[in-house]
C-alpha cells in the first residue's frame, strides 16, 4: 500500500553537524518555541526509516535513541504506516467514551493477552506514559482505599504534577515546579555500582531496609501501591539485583499492596522480553506501557487485574484523546511487527553485540565505570578513572563527538554521567557495529 522512505541504512555525512540548513532552522526554533525545551542533537530531521535519520542538510545519522525508546519497530515501519493510512481514511476521532471503535478494543485485547499472568485482565488507553502512571495511581488508590504510594530513588515516572512527585531527580524535572502531590514516599534503590554494603547480600539487605521503612514510617496498611521501573530509565539504566523484584512483589501481595510495574521504557521487546518483569517471572497487579507501543504515535496503556480495573465507577476514567483511533491502528501495526519479525529475539541479539562492544571498551578506557542493561537497553556510567566519582564532562564530550560523526546517543543518570543506548530493534548488525566504532573513537578522543 505505502511508499516508504527507504533510506539506505548507512551513516553518511555531507556537511558538518549541524549543517547550514539546520543552523538556520534551529534559529527559527529558538525564536518560535519555549526556551524550556531541551535538544539532544542540533539538527532538523526531514525523514527517517528504520535506524537512520536524514536531516535537512542530507546527513544520514545512526539513531541509537529511538526517540527515547519509542520506535522499537523502526521509524516508519511498513505495518504501522499501512494501518495508519487506512485508519486516517476511515475516520480520525470520535472519542472512545462517546462513540467507541474496534481498534481500541483490539489493542486492549492484545495488552490483556501479552502482559504477564494468566488471570483475567482489562486495559485502559491514554495518551502518554505520565498519564498512564497517573491513572494507575488513581486506580490503585480507588481499589485499595489507601492513600500512600511508594516509589524509589533514581526513579522517573513523568513530568505532570503527580508524576513529578513520583520522579526522583530534581534538576531538570522538578526544579521550581512545586509544590507536589502528597502521600508519595521514596525508598532506597539497590543501585549495585554505588551500593556501600555487601554486594553478596544486596537483595536481602535492600528488601529489609525498604520493608522496615514502609512498616515503621508509613504503615503497610496505608500503602495503595509500590511503583517501580523493572529497569530504571532516566535514573541511568539501573538494573535491580537478582531476586529483588520478586521479593518486592511478594511483600506487596502479603500486605494487600498493589505492585505496579512502570514498563513505559522497558516494554515491547526492548529488553529481550516482551516486558522486562518476565525476566524473573514477576506478575504485576498493574502494568503501565507507552513509548514502544505504537511505533511513534502517542499512546499509552494501563493493564491490570480485572477486579482492580473494574473497581472505578463509570466515567471515573477516560479522556478526550485517550486511545485515539490513529494511535490504536499504529499500535496494532507495531505489535504485529514485533511478533512477525521476532523482535524479542532480535533484542537479545542486539544486546549481545552491544554488551560485548561496551565491555570491550570498558577494558580499554578506565573512564567507563560500569556497563549495564539488558537486551537493546544498555548504558555505560562514566567516572573519574580509578574512582566512582561521576564524570559529567566525559559524558558530554563523548556525546558531542558521536554527534559530530553522525551517531545519535542519549544521556541519563541521577549524576548526569550515563550514556545510554536504545537502538531500534530492526537495526542491522553492520550499522550497530559502525556506531560502536564511532563510540570507540569518542572515548579515544578523551
WOCORJO-V475126 format. One record per pair of residues at least 12 apart in sequence whose C-alpha atoms are under 10 Angstrom apart, sorted by the first residue. I is the first residue (numbers start at 1). J is the second residue. Records with the same first field share a line. If there is no record, write none. Layout:
I: J  J
This chain:
1: 78  79  81  82  83  85  86
2: 78  79  81  82  83  85
3: 78  81  82
4: 48  49  76  77  78  81  82
5: 47  48  49  50  75  76  77  78
6: 47  48  49  50  52  76
7: 47  48  49  50  51  52  53  54  60
8: 49  50  51  52  60
9: 49  50  51  52  53  60  61  62  427  428  430  431
10: 51  52  53  60  61  62  428  430  431  434
11: 51  52  53  54  59  60  61  62  63  405  406  407  431  434  435
12: 52  54  58  59  60  61  62  405  406
13: 54  57  58  59  60  61  404  405  406
14: 57  58  59  60
15: 57  58  59  404
16: 57  59  403  404  405  406
17: 41  42  43  55  57  59  61  400  403  404  405  406
18: 41  42  43  44  55  56  57  59  403  404  406
19: 42  43  44  55  56  57  58  59
20: 43  56  57
21: 43  44  55  56  57  58
22: 42  43  44  45  55  56  57
23: 42  43  44  57
24: 44
25: 42  43  44  56
26: 42  43  44
29: 44
36: 172
38: 172
40: 65  399  400  403  408  409  410  411
41: 399  400  402  403  404  406  407  408  409  410
42: 403  404
43: 55  56  57  59  61  403
44: 56  57
45: 57  58  59  60  61
46: 58  59
47: 60  75  76
48: 60  61  63  74  75  76
49: 63  71  74  75  76  77  78
50: 62  63  66  71  72  73  74  75  76  77  78  423  424  425  426  427  428
51: 63  64  65  66  71  72  73  74  75  76  423  424  425  426  427  428  431  432
52: 64  66  74  75  406  407  408  424  427  431
53: 66  75  406  407  408
59: 406
60: 406  407
61: 402  403  404  405  406  407  408  435
62: 402  403  405  406  407  408  409  423  427  431  432  434  435
63: 75  406  407  408  409  410  421  422  423  424  427  431  432  435
64: 376  407  408  409  410  420  421  422  423  424  427  432  435
65: 377  407  408  409  410  411  420  421  422  423  424
66: 291  292  295  296  408  409  410  421  422  423  424  425
67: 291  292  296  410  422  423  424
68: 233  234  265  291  292  409  410  420  421  422  423
69: 233  264  265  266  267  268  270  290  291  292  295  296  376  377  421  422  423  424  425
70: 264  265  267  268  270  290  291  292  293  294  295  296  297  298  422  423  424
71: 291  292  293  294  295  296  297  334  422  423  424  425  426
72: 267  268  269  270  291  292  293  294  295  296  334  337  338  343  347  376  422  423  424  425  426  427
73: 268  269  270  292  293  294  295  296  333  334  335  336  337  338  341  343  423  424  425  426  427
74: 292  295  296  334  337  423  424  425  426  427
75: 295  296  424  426
76: 295  296
77: 295  296  330  333  334  337  426
78: 333  334  337
79: 295  329  330  331  332  333  334  335  336  337
80: 294  295  296  297  326  327  328  329  330  331  332  333  334  335  336  337
81: 295  329  330  333  334
82: 329  330  333
83: 326  327  328  329  330  331  332  333  334
84: 297  325  326  327  328  329  330  331  332  333
85: 326  329  330
86: 326  329
87: 103  325  326  327  328  329  330
88: 325  326  329
90: 325  326
91: 325  326
92: 324  325  326  327
93: 320  321  323  324  325  326
94: 320  321  324  325
95: 318  319  320  321  322  323  324  325
96: 125  318  319  320  321  322  323  324  325
97: 315  317  318  319  320  321  322  323
98: 320
100: 325
101: 323  324  325  328
102: 325  328  329
103: 323  324  325  326  327  328  329  330  331  332
104: 123  124  125  322  323  324  325  326  327  328  329  331  332
105: 123  124  125  323  328
106: 328  329  331  332
107: 123  124  125  293  294  301  323  327  328  329  330  331  332  335
108: 121  122  123  124  125  301  302  303  323  328
109: 121  122  123
110: 123  331  332  335
111: 123  124  287  289  293  301  302  303  304  335
112: 302  303  304  305  306
114: 268  274  275  335
115: 267  268  274  275  277  278  283  284  286  287  288  289  303  304
116: 274  275  276  277  278  281  282  283  284  285  286  287  304
117: 278  281  282  283  284  285  304  305
118: 283  305
119: 283  285  304  305  306
120: 304  305  306  307
121: 285  286  303  304  305  306  307  308  309  310
122: 286  302  303  304  305  306  307  308  309  310
123: 286  287  288  301  302  303  304  305  306  309  310
124: 136  288  300  301  302  303  304  309  317  318  322  323
125: 289  290  299  300  301  302  303  317  318  319  321  322  323  324  328
126: 289  290  298  299  300  301  302  317  318  319  320  321  322  323  324
127: 290  297  298  299  300  301  319  320  321  322  323  324  327
128: 158  264  289  290  291  297  298  299  300  301  322
129: 157  158  159  163  262  263  264  265  288  289  290  291  298  299  300  301  302
130: 156  157  158  159  160  161  162  163  164  262  264  288  289  290  300
131: 157  158  159  160  162  163  288  290  299  300  301  302  322
132: 157  158  163  262  264  287  288  289  290  299  300  301  302  303  322
133: 157  158  160  162  163  166  227  260  261  262  263  264  286  287  288  289  290  300  301  302
134: 157  158  160  161  162  163  166  288  302
135: 288  301  302  317  318
136: 225  227  258  260  261  262  286  287  288  301  302  303  304  308  309
137: 149  162  163  224  225  226  227  258  260  286
138: 224  312  316  317
139: 224  225  286  302  304  308  309  310  311  312  316  317
140: 223  224  225  226  257  258  259  260  285  286  308  309  311  312
141: 223  224  225  257  258  312
142: 224  308  309  311  312  313
143: 224  258  307  308  309  310  311  312
144: 221  222  223  224  225  256  257  258  308  311
145: 222  223  224
146: 183  220  221  222  223  224  225  257
147: 182  183  184  221  222  223  224  225
148: 182  183  184  185  218  219  220  221  222  223  224  225  226  257
149: 166  182  183  184  185  186  218  222  223  224  225  226  227  257  258
150: 166  183  184  185  186  187  210  214  218  223  224  225  226  227  228  257  259
151: 165  166  167  168  184  185  186  187  188  189  225  226  227  228  229
152: 166  167  168  185  186  187  188  189  190  210  226  227  228  229  232
153: 166  167  168  169  185  186  187  188  189  190  191  228  232  235  414
154: 167  168  169  186  187  188  189  191  229  232  233  234  235  236  237  238  413  414  415
155: 167  168  169  186  189  227  228  229  231  232  233  234  235  236  238  413  414
156: 168  169  173  228  229  232  233  234  235  236  262  414
157: 227  228  229  232  233  234  262  264
158: 173
159: 173  174  177
160: 173  174  177  180
161: 174  177  178  179  180  181
162: 180  181  182  184
163: 180  181  184
164: 177  178  179  180  181
165: 178  179  180  181  182  183  184  185  186
166: 180  181  182  183  184  185  186  227  228
167: 184  186  234  235
168: 186  234  235  414
169: 234  235  413  414  415
170: 414
171: 414
183: 218  222  223
184: 218  223
185: 213  214  217  218  223  226
186: 210  213  214
187: 206  209  210  211  213  214
188: 206  207  209  210  213
189: 206  207  209  210  228  232  238  239  240  241  244
190: 202  203  205  206  207  210  238  239  240  241  244
191: 206  232  236  237  238  239  240  241
192: 238  239  240  241  370
193: 238  369  370  371  372  381  388
194: 388  389
199: 241
200: 241
201: 241
202: 240  241  242  243  244
203: 240  241  242  243  244  245  247  248
204: 241  243  244  247
205: 244
206: 241  244  248
207: 243  244  245  247  248  251
210: 248
211: 248  251  252
220: 251  252  254  255  256  257
221: 255  256  257
222: 255  256  257
223: 252  255  256  257  258
224: 252  255  256  257  258  259
225: 252  256  257  258  259  260  285  286
226: 248  249  251  252  257  258  259  260  261
227: 258  259  260  261  262  284  286  287  288
228: 245  248  259  260  261  262  263
229: 245  260  261  262  263  264  265  266  276  277  288
230: 244  245  260  261  262  263  264  265  266  267  275  276  277  278  279  282
231: 261  262  263  265  266  271  276  277  373  374  377
232: 262  263  265  266  373  413
233: 263  264  265  266  373  377  378  379  412  413  420
234: 265  411  412  413  414  416  418  420
235: 412  413  414  415  416  418
236: 372  373  378  379  380  381  411  412  413  414  415  416  417  418  419  420
237: 266  371  372  373  374  377  378  379  380  381  412  413  418  419  420  421
238: 372  373  378  379  413
239: 372  373  374  378
240: 373
242: 279  280
243: 280  282
244: 280
245: 259  261  277  279  280  281  282  283
246: 277  280  281  282  283  284
247: 282
248: 282
249: 261  282  283  284  285
250: 282
252: 284  285
253: 284  285
257: 285
258: 284  285  286  304  308
259: 282  283  284  285  286  287
260: 283  284  285  286  287  288  302  303  304
261: 275  276  277  282  283  284  285  286  287  288  289
262: 276  277  284  286  287  288  289  290  302
263: 275  276  277  287  288  289  290  291  292  301
264: 287  288  289  290  291  292  293  300  301
265: 288  289  290  291  292  293  377  422
266: 289  290  291  292  374  375  376  377
267: 287  288  289  290  291  292  293
268: 289  290  291  292  293  294  334  335  338  343  344
269: 292  293  335  338  339  342  343  344  345  346  347  348  375  376  425
270: 292  343  344  346  347  348  350  351  374  375  376  377  422  423  424  425
271: 344  345  346  347  348  350  351  373  374  375  376  377  378  422
272: 343  344  345  346  347  348  349  350  351  374  375  376  377  425
273: 343  344  345  347  348  374  375
274: 338  339  343  344  345  347
275: 287  289  344
276: 374  375
279: 374
283: 304
284: 303  304  305
285: 303  304  305  306  308  309
286: 302  303  304  305  306  308  309
287: 301  302  303  304  305
288: 300  301  302  303  304
289: 301  302  303
290: 302
292: 331  334  335  424
293: 327  328  330  331  332  333  334  335
294: 326  327  328  329  330  331  332  333  334  335
295: 327  330  331  332  333  334  335  337
296: 327  330  331  334
297: 324  326  327  328  329  330  331
298: 321  322  323  324  326  327  328  330  331
299: 321  322  323  324  325  326  327  328  330  331
300: 322  323  327  328  331
301: 322  323
338: 425  426
341: 425  426
342: 425
343: 424  425  426
344: 375  376  425
345: 375  425
346: 375  376  425  426  427
347: 374  375  376  377  423  424  425  426  427
348: 374  375  376  377  425
349: 375  376  425  429
350: 374  375  376  377  423  424  425  426  427  428  429  432
351: 373  374  375  376  377  378  425
352: 374  375  376
353: 375  376  429  432  433  436
354: 371  373  374  375  376  377  378  379  421  423  429  432  433  436
355: 371  372  373  374  375  376  377  378  379  380
356: 371
357: 432  433  436  437  439  440
358: 370  371  372  378  379  380  436  439  440
359: 371  372  380
360: 440
361: 380  436  437  439  440  443  444
362: 380  381  382  440  443
364: 440  443  444
365: 382  385  440  443  444  446
366: 382  383  384  385  386  387  443
367: 380  381  382  383  384  385  386  387  388  390  391  394  395  443  446
368: 380  381  382  383  384  385  386  388  391  394  395  417  418  443
369: 381  382  383  384  385  386  387  388  389  390  391  418
370: 382  383  388  418
371: 418  419  420
372: 420
373: 420  421
375: 422  425
376: 421  422  423  424  425
377: 420  421  422  423
378: 419  420  421  422  423
379: 410  411  412  413  418  419  420  421  422
380: 395  411  412  417  418  419  420  421
381: 395  411  412  413  415  416  417  418  419  420
382: 394  395  398  415  416  417  418  419
383: 395  417  418
389: 415  417
390: 413  414  415  416  417  418
391: 415  416  417  418
392: 413  415  416  417  418
393: 416  417  446
394: 417  418  419  442  443  446
395: 410  411  412  416  417  418  419  443
396: 411  416  417  418  419
397: 442  443  445  446
398: 419  438  439  440  441  442  443  444  445  446
399: 411  419  439  442  443
400: 442
401: 438  439  441  442  443  445  446
402: 435  436  437  438  439  440  441  442  443
403: 438  442
404: 438  442
405: 435  438  439  441  442
406: 435  438
407: 434  435  436  438  439
408: 421  423  435
409: 421  422  423  435  439
410: 422
